[in-house]
Amino acid sequence: MKKHNFYAGPSILPEITKEKTAEATINFAGTGLSVMEVSHRSKEFVAVMTEARNLVKELLQVPDGYSVLLLQGGASAQFLMVPYNLMKNKAAYLNTGSWASKAIKEAKLFGEVVEVASSKDANFNYIPKNYPVPDDASYFHITTNNTIFGKELLTEPDVKLPLVADMSSDIFSRPVDVSKYDVIYAGAQKNLGPAGVTLVIVKEDALGKVDRPIPTILDYKVQVANGSMFNTPATLPVFACLQTLKWLKELGGVETIEKINIQKSNLLYEELDRNKLFVPTVLNQEDRSRMNVTFVMAPDYAELEGDFLEFATSKGMVGIKGHRSVGGFRASLYNAMPVESVKALIEAMQDFEKNKYPEV
């Protein structure tokens, strides 16, 4: 039976990424050695790192004056690296979910944090709007996509401050105007590669403006100067990321993948809005995520949650159980998720509906 991988992360990867990475674990670049056992200073791996960083710049049209870094520590490390490097006395944050809350917690170690708005009052099922942002903050931090609660911020907020964004779960899913940001960061394990790599795009002019001493490995300037190789990078995950970037370029880039992602998410949301057994957790359509579609059983059918999970699993659906904070179900539709898998999930939902209520 074909498996349809809806895990939220680590998550589905392009087939070519898995195939090429598997090959490189045995024979990397004709060396007869595994990519896991060659020096990161070897000409073969330096070529991988250079090509990966250049492809990021090409696919996202990164302007001059920005550096691309492939670091470690996940987005969680960036929660503290951002304020360490950028916050003078105050920073502003929009709280749209669990990851934004964690970023706020770390930032408070470095100065005053102004939480400009929050949707915690409704279990983070909407994106706040029309909130004031203090002009004297060092930066304004947003989380563009919320994997747990199924929301996505598809446009940049209109603010005068430098923008910082956690794009861990929607990076490369759509075009982004990088020039509007001082820092963009993203854990790789959603749309880029396996866990172990963190992409950071940083505006060089934004650095070196804080007075505090910064530990060497956490200093963006040091990482920029060393081309992401101040310490040994995650060689195997970086190689895998390069394969995904190549796949995305060959597909047509972020403009092409955005059209596919819109198609996938529209198909599933249309079914959720039609099917009487299910309810999307994000009711405001403009806030709905293209990457993580979250839904629950309708109130009258809540007792069927376990039955549907068992039924969907029997049809090859993997990883659709919702996060414990929300319950219900979550279908993650990252770049590598084929349209066919989304249609298979929709078919399972329709079959379950007919099995329970043949008159529908």
N, C-alpha and C positions, 0 to 999 in steps of 0.2 A: 504494500500500500504506500502511495506517495505521502510523504509528510509535508505539512504546510507550517513553516516555522514563524510563529507570531511573537516570539520572545521579545521582551523590551530591551534586553541588553545584558550580557553579550547576545548578539542577535544575528540574523541572517546575513550572509556574505555572498557576493557574486560567485558563481561556480568557478569562473576563471581565476579568481583570487585564491580559492582553496586549492585548485589544481596546481597553479604556478608556485604557491607557497610550499605545497607538499613536495614538489620536485626539488625546490631549493633546499629543503631540509636534508636531501641526499647529495645533491650536486649543485652547488651555487655558482652561477656564472662560469661554468666550465672549469672550476678549480678542483673538482673532485672532493671538495669538502662541503660540509653543511653550512648554511648561512648562520647557524647557531654557534659555529666554532671557528669562524674567521675573525680576524681583528677588525674592529670598527674603523681602524686607521688604514686598512688595506684599500688599494685603489678600487677594488671591486665594490666594497661597501660604501666608500665615500661617493662613488657614482650613484648608488641607490639613494643615499640621503640627499644628494644634490638634485637628482631628478625629481624626487618626491616633493621637495620644497618648491622647485620651479613649477611643477604641475599645479600645486595649490595656488600659486600666484596666477597662473594662466587661467585656471578654471574659475576663480573668484575675481579675476581682474584686479588683483591687489596693486594699488598704486605704488609709485616710487616713495621711498621714505618709510616703508614698512618692512619688517622682518618676519619671516615664517620660521617657527620653532617647532620641533617635534620632541617633546619632553616626556617625563614620567610623572606619576603621582595622581593622574586623573583630574577631573574637574575639582575634586576636593582639595587638591594642592593649590589650584588656582584661586580658590576661595580666600586663601591667605596671601598668595603671591601678589594678587591685584592690589589689595590695600597696602601691603608692605612696600610696593614700588610706586604707588600712585597717590595714596591718601596723605594729605598734609595734616589737616585737623578734622575734616568732616567729609562724609560721602553720603550720597542718597541712593536708596535701594527701593525697587518695586517688589513687593512680596506676593508672588503668584503661586507658591507651592512649597513643597518640602525642600527642594534644592535651593531655592531662593532663600528660604528660612535658614538653611545651613550656611549659606554665603554671608548672610547678615550676622549670624553668630560669630563667624571668624573675623569679620570686619570690625566688630566692636572691640577687638583686642588692640586696635590701632588708632582709634579716635571715635568721634561722635558719628553715629549712624542715624540718618533720618529715614524712617520707613514712610515713604510718601503716600503709600496706599497698600491695602491688603484685601484679598478676597477670602481670608481665613474664616470670616463670619458665615460663609456658605460652603465650607469645606473645599475652598479653592475651585469652585466650578464656574468662575467667570474671570475675566481680566478687567481690573479697575480702569476707569477712564476719568478724564477731566480732574486730575489731581495737581496740586502745586508742587513744584520742585525748587528747592532753595538754590539761588544763584551762586552762593558762596561755597558750595560743595566742590570737592576736587573732581568728582565724576558722578555719573548716574548709571547704576547697574541694573540690567534687566536679564531675565531668563526667557529666551525666545520661545522655547517649547517645554511643556511640562509633561513628562512621560507618565507620571502617576495619575494626574487628574485630567489629561486629555485636552489641554488648551495650547494654542500657539499664537504668538504675537508676530504677525506677518508684515508689519510696517514699523519703521523706527518712530519712537515718540518724538514729538517736536519740542526739543529742549535746547537750551543754549550751552549746556554743560558737555564736556567730553563723555562719550558713551562707552560703556563696557558691557559686553554681552556673553553670557553662557549660552552657546549654541550647540551643546553636546548632542542633542537628539534631533536637530534639523539642519546641521551644517551640510552643505552641498546638495540640499534638497530643493533649492531655489536660488535665484540670483540675490546677492547682497551687495549693497553699496558700502564697501569696506571703508571708504574715505570718511564715513560718518562716525567711525569708531576709533577709540584709542587702543582698545584691546578686544579681541574676539578669542574665546577659548572653547575647546570642545574635546571631551573624551572620545576616543576613536571608536568605541565598541557599539556604535549605533549605525553610522553611515560611512565609516571609513575603514575600519579594520578590527582586528582582535583587541581585547583589553591589553593595556600596557603602554599605549602611546597617548599623549595629549597634544593636540594641535593648538598652538598659540600664534595669533597674528597680532603683532604689536607695533604701534607707531613709535618710531625711534625718538622723535622730538618730545614725546610724553615722558621720557625717562630721565632720571638724574635730577629730579626736582624736589625730592624729599630730603630732609636732614638726617633721618634716622640711619644708623648702620644697618645694612642688609646682609644676612648670611650669604656667602658667595653663591651657593647653588640655587638660591631663591632670587638672585638678582637678574632681572631680565637683561641688563646691559652685558653681564658676563655671558649669559647664554647666547645673546646675539653675536658677541665678539668671537665666540667659539663655535658658531654654526651648529648649535644644538648638541655639541659633543664635548662640553666641559667635563662631563662624566660619561661613562659608557652608555650609549643609547640602547633601547630595546630593539636589537637588530632584527629579530624575526618579525615582530609586529610592524616595524617600519617597512620591511620588505613587503609584507602583506598589504599595507596601506598603499604602497606604490602600485601594486597590481590593481587595486580598486580605483585609484586615480586614473590609471591607464584605461580601465574599463569604462569609466564615466566619460572620459574624453572621446573615446571611440563611439560611445552611444550618442554623443552630440552635446555633451556638457550639461551644465545646470539648467539651462533653458529647456532642454529636451526632457530632462528628468522631472522638472517641475510639472510639465504637462501630464506626464505619466502618473505622478503622485496625486495630482488633482483628480485625474480619472479614477484612480483606485479609491481615494477617500470619498469621492462623490458617490460611487457605486454603493459603498457600505453605509454611508449616512442615509442615502435614499431608502435602503432596505430597513434601516432602523426607524426611520420616520413612517414607514408603511406598516411594518410588522407589529401586530398588536401585543405580542409577547415581550417585546424589548423596548427600552427607553434609553436614549443617549444621556449621559450624565451632564453634558454641556449643552444646554438648550439654546443659548445664543449662537446662531450659526456663524457669525463672524469671528467668534472665539474658538471654534472647533479646530482641533489639531488635524493636520493631514498625516502626521506621523504616528500618533497614538490615539486610536478611536476607543473610547471607554463607554461602556454601556452596562445596564443592569436589566433584570427582569422587571416588567411592569408590575406595579403594586399588586394587582389582582392575580399575578402569576408568580409571585416571589418564591413560592414553594418548589418551583420547577428549576431553580438555579442549578442544583446538583445534577438533576436529570439532563439538562442541556449540556453541562460540562462533560458528562459521561458520553452523551450522544455525539457531540462534536469531536471528542477525542477518538471515538470509534471511527470517525470519518477522516482521520488523519490530521486534525487540527492540534497543534502543539503550542503551548505557552499562552493560551488565551485567558487564563484565570487572572482576574483583576488584582491589583495591589490591595493589601489588607486595609489600607486607608480609605479605599473606595468600595471594595467588594466587587461583585459582578464579574465583568469580563473586560479584557483589554486586547485589542488587535493592533499590533505595531506594524505599520506599513512602510518600513524604511525603503531606501532606494532599491535595494536588491530584491525586495519582495515582488514577485511577478503578479501581474493582473490576474492570472489564472488561479492563484491561491486565494485572492480576495473573492473571486467568483465562487470558488469551492466553499468558502466560509458562508457566503450568502446562500448557496444551495443547501448547506447543512441547516441554516436557520429556517429556510422555507420548508424543508423536509420535516424538521422538528415541529413546526407550526401545523403542518398537515397531519402528522401522526397524532398530535394531541387533539387537534380540532379539524377533523376531515371536512367539515362544512365550509371552512374558510376558502 
